[in-house]
Amino acid sequence: KYLGSTNELLKMFFEARDYKDIQKYASQSLVLDSANKEAYLWLILAMDKLGSIEMAKGELRTAEKILIDEEYQELLNELKQYNFMYR
């Protein structure tokens, strides 16, 4: 329940362009559940928006190691929808 609420909050922060809070809460969420695909999505997008491209790519590499293949592919597809260039 907590993770679901946090994921919704992260989405609202993104819509409000509150990238610093996304970093804070997505990171906390990933401490609780390192396989939270939504937290990776918002964290990577926030880092990208803040100009921290290499950090965003690092989080993507971490997600690739932790998420199952299907979830990782979903993450890549969602990132593409936001025009995040990950390669």
C-alpha positions, 0 to 999 in steps of 0.5 A: 500500500505504501509503495503504491501511494509513493508511486502515485506521489512520484507521478504527481511530483513529476507533473508538478516538475518537482524533480528534487522531491522525486529524487528523495522519495524514489530513493527512499522507496527503492531502499524498501523495495529495490525492484520498484519499477515505477520508482526507477522510472520517475527517478531516472526521468527526474535525474534527466530533467536535472541534467544528471544524465550519467546518474540517470544512466547509472540508475538504469544499469542498476534497474537492469540488474535488479528487475526481471527482464519483462519489467526492465523492458517495460521500463525502457518502453516507458522511458522512450515515451518520455524521450529519455535516450538511455543508450 
